[in-house]
Every structure is written in C-alpha cells, then in structure tokens.
Amino acid sequence: MREMICICCPMGCRMTVEKTADGYLVTGNTCPRGKAYAIDEMTAPKRMVTSSVPVDGGNFKMVSVKTAVSIPKELIFKALDSLKGVRMTAPVKEGDVVVKNTAGSGVDFIATRNVDKC
C-alpha cells in the first residue's frame, strides 16, 4: 500500500493505492482523474519538464520551455541534456518547437511565451 497526494487539481486529495489481484484499489480520490493519476504513479510515473533556453536578438534574453506533455520520469535528465547548447533566434512564438522528440520520447520541448525581436 502507498499513500500519495493527487496533483491533478488544487484539491490535493490524500489517496491510498493498493495492488490487488484485479489491478489497483484507489481510495480517497474525489474524481476519476485522481484514480488515473494514482494508477499511473504506481505503474509508469510521468512528469512535465520545464527549463529555459537563451534567445538571440529578442526583447528577453531567455525563453521558458516545457515538454508538450508529461514524459517518463526516467527520461527527465536525458530530456534536460537535449537542451544543452540550444539557442533560439527571435521572434519566438508560444508553442514553437524548441527540441523535437526529446530523449527519444516522442515529445517535443515547446516555448511557453512569446519573445519579440528587438
């Protein structure tokens, strides 16, 4: 049995997850998203990854980036390594792909804000 706090919404439900013969028994969640989160955490935990990269010729020197969707936890450091040496050139638009298929995950790093040209 494992105790956890759901991070799907601000309610922060305290849940317990227990492996059973038929799968997993989740208690304490107030919505179906909590149950899905708990089962994912037990079977294949994933996380969003955030960082920033430099921008040349922009009104900001850096642009924040994130993975488009969550990636497996074991790929986090490889994903961050894929950003080393990456530089963007202004203009950068929110949603622009910064690194495609990061760490072989099939997930892209995308810009999270606009950076206009100076």
N, C-alpha and C positions, 0 to 999 in steps of 0.2 A: 504494500500500500504506500502511496505517495501523496503528500499534501502539496498544494500549489495555489497560487493566486492567479486568477484569469486576468490577462492584459488586453482582452478584446475591446473593452469599453471602460469608462470611468468607474463603474460599479465595483470592480475588483473583487469578484466573488471568491470566497475561500472554498476550494474544492478538494475532495479526496478522490483518488483514482486507484482502483484495484483491478488487477488482472484476474479474469475469471476464465473458466473453460470455454465460454462463448465469446470472449473478447475482453472488453473493459467495462467496469461499472464506475460511472462518474456520479458523484453526489455533491450538492452544494451549488451547482450552477443554476442561474435563473433564466438562461436562454440556451438555445441549441448551439450558438457559437461557442459557448463555454465548454460544452461537451466535446465539440470538434477540436477545440484548442487543446484540451486535456489529452485526448487520444493522440493527437499529433505530437505533443510533447513527450509522450511515452514511446511512440514508435519511430518518429522521424522529426526531431525538433528543427525548426527553421527560424531565421531572423532576418529582418531588414538590416542592411548595412549602409551606413552613412559616412561621408567623408567630404573632402573639398579638393579642388584642383586649381592651379593658377590659370589666370586669364590674361592674355596679352592684348593691349590696346583697348581695354574696357574701362567703364566707369567704376568697376570694382576690380580689385586685384585677384580675387578668388571667387569661385562659384561652388556652391554646395551641390553635392551629388548624392544619390541613393540608388539602391537596387530597385528595379521596377516592381519586383515582388520579392517576397522572402526567399532566401536560399538556405540550403542545409548548413547547420552550424559548423560542420567540419570544413566547409569551404570559405569561411569568413576571412581567414588570414591570406589565403590564395587570392581571394577577390580584392582585398586591400593591396596586395602586391601588384595586381594588374593596373593599379592607378599610378604606380611609381613612374615618373618621367612623363606623365600625360600632361599636356598643356592645351588649353583651348584658346582660340582666337575670337575676339569679339566681332560681331554680336553673337551672343549665346541666348537661345530661347529656352524657356522652361519646357522640359520634355525632350530636348535634344539628346541623342545618344552620345555618351562620353566614351564608354568602352562597351563593345558588343560582346555578348556571350562570355561574360566574365567568369574566369576559372572553369570554363567548360560547362557551366551550369545551365546554359541556355537563357540566362537572364542578363539583361543589359543594365549598366550604370547609366542613369539619366540625370540631367541637370534639373535642379529644383527651383531655379529662379532665372529671370532674365538679366543679362548683363549687356548693356548698350555699348556701342562703340564710342570712344572719346572723340 
